[in-house]
Amino acid sequence: MKSRNWVRLFISTLFFGGLATGLTGIIVRWSDYRGFLEIGDFGEFISAFMWLFGLGLLFSIVSQMGFFAYLFVHRFGLAIFRSMWSSVQVVLIVFVLFDLIYFRYQAFATEAETILHYVWPAAVVLLFGLLIAYMKANQTNQKAFIPALFFMTVVTILEWVPVLRVNESDWLYFMLVPLLVCNAYQLLLLHKLNTSTKNNKVSVTA
């Protein structure tokens, strides 16, 4: 891939990460930020949004680091496990989702909570991952489904660990949404950038 395409991917992912965090923060804390609009203090409202946008840039960088790390891990896994790599990824998906539910329940559950309260975050990640993996497979080939699902579940959860340890509800949303958006965006755009690069090489040598 050309360096120009990497720069495009980096900058656009930054933007989507910032935007996703800004909108998520406004929605989650609407009761706090609504007051600025009611009294006509648009400057404070914009400042709050820009703070959230800047926070989203950091989450976007975490997402991009995870994405590039996965590209290496995927090649490394193919070299070691060969045809078994897909099966290994499925096992890891199940293991990480189980950990997300069970260990958070053990660490943070109150007497009023059941394990079902800790199932929904894993369910959201899995369902969104299935959707993106389905789209990726349709746009490329069916062999891309498992790697895409692995990235959207396992890698997203690993990137999410810092706020999972804190277990503060607002921050869970603040980080999860931009991670999902950025990871999905990078995954679905990568093959298009690679195709564009290959087409350019063909046109130059033709």
C-alpha positions in Angstrom: 0.0 0.0 0.0 1.2 3.5 -0.8 2.2 5.8 2.0 -0.5 8.2 0.7 -3.2 5.6 1.4 -1.8 4.9 4.9 -2.0 8.7 5.7 -5.5 8.8 4.4 -6.5 5.8 6.5 -4.8 7.3 9.6 -6.4 10.8 9.3 -9.9 9.5 8.4 -9.8 7.0 11.2 -8.8 9.8 13.6 -11.8 11.9 12.4 -14.3 9.1 12.8 -13.0 8.2 16.2 -13.3 11.8 17.4 -16.8 12.2 15.9 -18.0 8.9 17.4 -16.8 9.8 20.9 -18.2 13.3 20.7 -21.6 12.2 19.7 -21.6 9.3 22.2 -20.6 11.6 25.0 -23.3 14.1 24.2 -25.9 11.4 24.1 -24.7 9.6 27.3 -24.4 12.8 29.2 -27.2 14.8 27.6 -28.7 15.7 30.9 -25.5 17.5 31.7 -24.9 19.2 28.4 -28.5 20.1 27.7 -28.3 22.9 30.2 -25.7 24.8 28.0 -28.2 24.8 25.1 -31.1 25.8 27.3 -29.3 29.0 28.5 -27.8 29.7 25.1 -24.2 29.0 26.2 -23.2 27.5 22.9 -19.5 28.1 23.6 -19.5 25.8 26.6 -21.4 23.2 24.6 -18.9 23.3 21.8 -16.0 23.2 24.2 -17.5 20.1 25.8 -17.9 18.5 22.4 -14.4 19.3 21.4 -13.0 17.8 24.6 -14.9 14.6 23.8 -13.6 14.8 20.2 -10.0 15.1 21.4 -10.6 12.1 23.7 -11.9 10.2 20.7 -8.6 10.9 18.8 -6.8 9.0 21.6 -9.2 6.1 21.3 -8.7 6.2 17.5 -5.0 5.8 18.0 -5.5 2.8 20.3 -7.8 1.3 17.6 -5.1 1.9 14.9 -2.4 0.3 17.0 -4.6 -2.7 17.6 -5.3 -2.9 13.9 -1.7 -2.9 12.8 -0.8 -5.3 15.6 -3.5 -7.7 14.3 -2.2 -7.5 10.7 1.1 -8.9 12.1 -0.6 -11.4 14.4 -2.7 -12.7 11.5 0.3 -13.3 9.3 2.2 -14.9 12.2 -0.8 -17.1 13.0 -1.1 -18.3 9.4 2.6 -19.1 9.3 2.5 -21.2 12.5 -1.0 -22.8 12.5 -1.6 -22.8 8.7 -5.0 -24.4 8.0 -5.7 -24.6 11.7 -5.5 -20.8 12.2 -9.3 -20.3 11.6 -10.1 -22.9 14.3 -7.6 -21.3 16.7 -9.3 -17.9 16.1 -12.7 -19.3 16.9 -11.5 -20.8 20.1 -9.9 -17.5 21.1 -13.1 -15.6 20.3 -15.1 -17.9 22.6 -12.5 -17.7 25.3 -12.2 -13.9 25.3 -16.0 -13.4 25.2 -16.3 -15.8 28.2 -13.7 -13.9 30.1 -15.4 -10.6 29.3 -18.6 -11.9 30.9 -17.4 -14.1 33.8 -14.4 -12.2 35.2 -16.2 -8.8 35.1 -19.1 -10.5 36.9 -16.8 -11.9 39.5 -14.9 -8.6 40.0 -17.8 -6.0 39.9 -21.2 -7.7 40.4 -23.3 -6.4 43.3 -25.9 -8.4 45.2 -28.7 -6.9 43.0 -27.0 -7.9 39.7 -27.0 -11.2 38.0 -24.6 -12.4 35.3 -27.1 -11.3 32.7 -26.1 -7.7 33.4 -22.6 -8.6 32.2 -23.7 -10.5 29.1 -25.0 -7.5 27.1 -21.6 -5.9 26.5 -20.2 -9.2 25.1 -23.4 -9.6 23.1 -23.1 -6.1 21.6 -19.5 -6.7 20.6 -20.3 -10.1 19.1 -23.4 -9.0 17.2 -21.6 -6.0 15.7 -18.6 -8.1 14.9 -20.8 -10.7 13.1 -22.3 -7.9 11.0 -19.0 -6.4 10.0 -17.5 -9.8 9.4 -20.5 -10.6 7.1 -19.9 -7.3 5.2 -16.2 -8.0 4.9 -16.8 -11.5 3.6 -19.3 -10.2 1.0 -16.9 -7.5 -0.2 -13.9 -9.9 -0.4 -14.3 -13.6 0.1 -15.8 -16.0 2.6 -12.4 -16.9 4.1 -12.3 -13.3 5.5 -15.2 -13.9 7.8 -13.4 -15.6 10.7 -10.4 -13.2 10.7 -12.7 -10.2 10.5 -14.9 -11.6 13.4 -11.7 -12.2 15.4 -10.5 -8.7 14.9 -13.9 -7.1 15.7 -14.3 -9.1 18.9 -11.0 -10.2 20.4 -8.9 -7.2 19.4 -11.7 -4.7 20.3 -12.1 -6.2 23.8 -8.3 -6.1 24.3 -8.3 -2.4 23.3 -11.2 -1.9 25.7 -9.4 -3.3 28.7 -8.3 0.0 30.3 -11.9 1.1 31.0 -13.1 -2.4 31.7 -10.8 -2.4 34.7 -12.4 0.9 35.9 -16.0 -0.3 35.2 -17.4 3.2 35.1 -20.5 3.0 32.9 -20.1 6.3 31.0 -16.5 5.5 30.1 -17.5 2.0 28.9 -19.7 3.7 26.3 -17.2 6.5 25.5 -14.5 4.0 24.5 -16.5 1.1 23.1 -18.4 3.0 20.4 -15.4 4.7 18.9 -13.4 1.5 19.0 -16.1 -0.4 17.2 -16.5 2.4 14.6 -12.8 2.8 14.0 -12.1 -0.9 13.8 -15.0 -1.5 11.4 -13.9 1.4 9.3 -10.3 0.3 9.0 -11.3 -3.3 8.3 -13.8 -2.4 5.6 -11.5 0.1 3.9 -8.2 -1.8 3.9 -9.0 -4.0 0.9 -10.3 -1.1 -1.1 -7.0 0.8 -0.5 -5.1 -2.3 -1.5 -7.2 -2.7 -4.6 -6.6 0.9 -5.5 -2.9 0.5 -5.1 -2.8 -2.6 -7.3 -4.9 -0.9 -10.0 -2.5 2.1 -10.0 0.5 -0.2 -10.5 -1.3 -1.9 -13.4 -2.1 1.4 -15.1 1.5 2.6 -14.7 3.0 -0.6 -16.2 0.4 -1.0 -18.9 
